[in-house]
Amino acid sequence: MVVIYFIYYVSFFCCADEFVGKLMADLKEATMAKDKVRLGVIRRLRSEIMNKEKLNVDAKLEFGDCVKVVQQMAKQCEESAK
């Protein structure tokens, strides 16, 4: 189920700013709905993206970088489920 959330976040966006904005809106929505699984996924995604932004201080984060983060996290979840 967690992998489905990761894939959902990648499928609708074309730039990093839209992606991060949607994450923030969904974070607020999941908090109000008290959806612990979704909240955990969103927080983890946001944390990983923020870490990536800190590493790329000179350049602005691209959407491709966000996609890579989501793919890595989905892969980690699949491997840990096995």
Legacy VTK file of the C-alpha trace (Angstrom):
# vtk DataFile Version 3.0
C-alpha trace
ASCII
DATASET POLYDATA
POINTS 82 float
0.000 0.000 0.000
2.840 2.382 0.778
4.321 1.846 -2.688
1.013 2.920 -4.220
1.259 6.264 -2.418
4.798 6.764 -3.739
3.721 6.072 -7.311
0.666 8.324 -6.941
2.826 11.308 -6.100
4.959 10.958 -9.208
2.211 10.423 -11.745
0.536 13.869 -11.764
3.252 16.504 -11.736
5.620 18.159 -14.173
7.787 20.347 -11.919
9.323 20.116 -8.484
7.465 23.144 -7.112
4.055 21.656 -7.954
5.131 18.348 -6.468
6.277 19.864 -3.173
3.167 22.056 -3.019
0.948 19.002 -3.429
2.927 17.196 -0.725
2.297 20.063 1.684
-1.435 20.163 0.882
-1.705 16.389 1.286
0.244 16.544 4.531
-2.326 18.941 5.947
-5.190 16.799 4.663
-3.729 13.563 6.073
-3.129 15.249 9.433
-6.739 16.361 9.677
-7.992 12.929 8.582
-5.624 11.212 11.044
-4.481 8.848 8.283
-1.287 7.493 9.853
-0.035 5.516 6.845
-0.461 8.370 4.390
0.945 10.856 6.873
4.043 8.712 7.360
4.598 8.356 3.617
4.228 12.078 2.996
6.534 13.016 5.865
9.149 10.576 4.665
8.930 11.869 1.081
9.155 15.456 2.245
12.149 14.669 4.433
14.021 12.928 1.626
13.299 15.758 -0.809
14.451 18.347 1.718
17.675 16.387 2.227
18.188 16.325 -1.547
17.629 20.109 -1.680
20.247 20.638 1.024
22.775 18.625 -0.980
22.067 20.703 -4.107
22.432 24.154 -2.554
23.791 25.698 -5.766
21.130 24.342 -8.121
17.359 24.321 -7.880
15.801 20.903 -7.372
14.437 19.478 -10.618
11.372 17.286 -11.008
13.609 14.423 -12.140
15.338 14.539 -8.763
11.964 14.205 -7.026
11.124 11.224 -9.218
14.416 9.557 -8.304
13.715 10.067 -4.601
10.261 8.505 -4.950
11.630 5.581 -6.947
14.352 4.922 -4.369
11.846 5.021 -1.521
9.419 2.712 -3.352
12.250 0.270 -3.988
13.265 0.351 -0.316
9.676 -0.379 0.743
9.395 -3.289 -1.672
12.671 -4.765 -0.455
11.779 -4.395 3.202
8.409 -6.066 2.599
10.123 -9.196 1.268
LINES 1 83
82 0 1 2 3 4 5 6 7 8 9 10 11 12 13 14 15 16 17 18 19 20 21 22 23 24 25 26 27 28 29 30 31 32 33 34 35 36 37 38 39 40 41 42 43 44 45 46 47 48 49 50 51 52 53 54 55 56 57 58 59 60 61 62 63 64 65 66 67 68 69 70 71 72 73 74 75 76 77 78 79 80 81
